[in-house]
Amino acid sequence: MPRPPRPDAAPVTAHLDHESEVAFPSAPGPHPQSPAAEPQTIRSQPDRSQPDQSQPDQSQADESQADESRTAESGAGPAGLRRAYGAGTLEADQLAPTWVEQFARWFAEAAGDHAGLGLPEANAAVFATASAAGRPSARTVLLKGFDHRGLVIYTNYTSRKGRESAENPFGSLVFPWHALQRQVVAIGALERVSRAETERYFASRPRGSQLGAWASHQSEIIESREVLDSRTAQLAERWPPGTPVPTPPFWGGVRLVPETVEFWQGRADRLHDRLRYRRSAGDEDLWVVERLSP
Ligand SMILES: Cc1cc2nc3c(=O)[nH]c(=O)nc-3n(C[C@H](O)[C@H](O)[C@H](O)COP(=O)(O)O)c2cc1C
């Protein structure tokens, strides 16, 4: 049986300061420049020149016999794309005492902190939320920090994910590190990070991303690209270079406070290793590790 990790292990803290060139921003309420946009209707026509790729290709070899790293023939469609995993194994006695130390290890490997050969956007994760009615939604976000308290992302609080995080404060973050044949799945409660923490992070962002956060009414329908560009140009005049851009009140961090964190390592024949840290029901500082069937 896996040993229970030490609950009193020293906390690991990491802040991911690098900022991508892409701005992922925000803004409140209706904007004077963006009258309710008329919906555009675009009908899609099936492309009859292409073969139907929605059906599995029965001619492909059985998955369990795939000893090639890739068995797809070009044009075989998604069912023909197949990789055999075997890059590593994961045993309970290899795990760090706490989920956060184990995450720090795997994250460093994904980001290339040791070898200097990181995966592109190793901090990208799929963030799933759900409405109060239980309707799920998911999107990619960038992890910007983690420590023993949880995993932090930044977003617009009025976006779909922002609203759902508030009305139904539970979510999941999935890190798909395909090149390492690994994934990490964290599930837990969602909370806003403190204003001071958000402001510290916002101040570290490039000016373009700061203006973008003000310019975008994230998740709302927008009339045109021009509306967004002209709004951004106005904001750039309001806060010229050299003038600090304040943190938008509708923008900030969301922390996922894990109840479970699963570490998944791909193995041959789809018999993967899955080890999950679960917060003990009796003692919230105690984590138990369980192996899950692949
Ligand atoms: C690689 C990548 C990273 C992203 N990072 C963020 C992010 O950190 N925060 C964010 O709000 N949106 C980010 N986005 C955009 C979201 O995926 C999404 O389009 C946006 O947040 C609106 O989502 P929502 O309408 O479901 O709330 C990212 C997208 C990609 C592809």
The ligand as a Gaussian input file, in Angstrom:
#p B3LYP/6-31G(d) Opt

LIG

0 1
 C       -2.622000      28.499000     -24.603000
 C       -3.782000      29.317000     -24.108000
 C       -3.670000      29.966000     -22.891000
 C       -4.724000      30.718000     -22.399000
 N       -4.598000      31.298000     -21.166000
 C       -5.637000      31.987000     -20.635000
 C       -5.558000      32.489000     -19.303000
 O       -4.569000      32.317000     -18.575000
 N       -6.631000      33.173000     -18.836000
 C       -7.765000      33.363000     -19.575000
 O       -8.693000      33.993000     -19.077000
 N       -7.876000      32.860000     -20.827000
 C       -6.846000      32.168000     -21.381000
 N       -6.942000      31.639000     -22.649000
 C       -8.212000      31.858000     -23.399000
 C       -9.258000      30.875000     -22.914000
 O       -8.989000      29.574000     -23.436000
 C      -10.686000      31.282000     -23.273000
 O      -10.819000      31.454000     -24.657000
 C      -11.109000      32.572000     -22.585000
 O      -10.602000      32.661000     -21.271000
 C      -12.626000      32.669000     -22.520000
 O      -13.123000      31.544000     -21.842000
 P      -14.608000      31.486000     -21.243000
 O      -15.493000      32.219000     -22.205000
 O      -14.944000      30.012000     -21.171000
 O      -14.572000      32.116000     -19.875000
 C       -5.919000      30.852000     -23.161000
 C       -6.033000      30.171000     -24.366000
 C       -4.971000      29.421000     -24.838000
 C       -5.144000      28.667000     -26.132000

